[in-house]
């Protein structure tokens, strides 16, 4: 959980400091892979990991939308 949160934080930092949308989307792709792998296992012990990855994906997605709108306006 901690590593996923750190990965999400790094993606948001790259997005808002370096305007790097591609890096953030690659992190979302990686989180999707983690989610799909954990959902295959269907073990209740992994639900915290899945929830953390989903929350990070949503936050990064919102950040990408915000940055995209800012890039279009500039």
C-alpha positions in Angstrom: 0.0 0.0 0.0 2.8 2.4 0.9 4.6 1.8 -2.4 1.5 2.3 -4.4 0.8 5.6 -2.6 4.4 6.8 -3.2 4.1 5.9 -6.9 0.9 7.9 -7.1 2.5 10.8 -5.3 5.5 10.7 -7.7 3.1 10.6 -10.7 1.3 13.7 -9.4 4.5 15.5 -8.7 5.8 14.8 -12.3 2.4 15.9 -13.6 2.2 19.2 -11.8 5.9 20.1 -11.7 7.2 18.8 -15.1 3.8 18.8 -17.0 4.5 15.2 -17.9 1.2 13.6 -18.8 2.7 10.5 -20.4 4.5 9.5 -17.2 1.3 9.8 -15.2 -0.6 7.7 -17.7 2.1 5.0 -17.5 1.7 4.9 -13.8 -2.1 4.6 -14.2 -1.5 1.7 -16.6 0.8 0.0 -14.0 -1.9 0.4 -11.3 -4.4 -1.1 -13.6 -2.1 -4.1 -14.0 -1.8 -4.4 -10.2 -5.6 -4.2 -9.8 -6.3 -6.8 -12.5 -3.7 -9.2 -11.0 -5.1 -8.8 -7.5 -8.7 -9.2 -8.6 -7.7 -12.5 -10.2 -6.5 -13.8 -6.9 -9.8 -12.8 -5.2 -8.2 -12.8 -1.8 -9.6 -10.5 0.8 -6.1 -9.6 2.0 -5.4 -7.8 -1.2 -8.5 -5.5 -1.1 -6.5 -2.7 0.6 -4.0 -2.8 -2.3 -6.8 -2.7 -4.8 -8.6 0.2 -3.1 -5.3 2.2 -2.8 -4.5 1.6 -6.5 -8.0 2.7 -7.5 -7.9 5.9 -5.4 -4.5 6.7 -6.9 -5.7 6.1 -10.4 -8.7 8.4 -9.8 -6.5 11.2 -8.4 -4.0 10.9 -11.2 -6.9 10.9 -13.7 -8.3 14.1 -12.3 -4.8 15.6 -12.4 -4.4 14.6 -16.0 -7.7 16.2 -16.9 -6.8 19.4 -15.0 -3.3 19.6 -16.7 -4.8 18.9 -20.1 -7.3 21.7 -19.8 -4.5 24.1 -18.6 -2.3 23.1 -21.6 -5.2 23.7 -24.0 -5.9 27.1 -22.5 -2.2 28.1 -22.7 
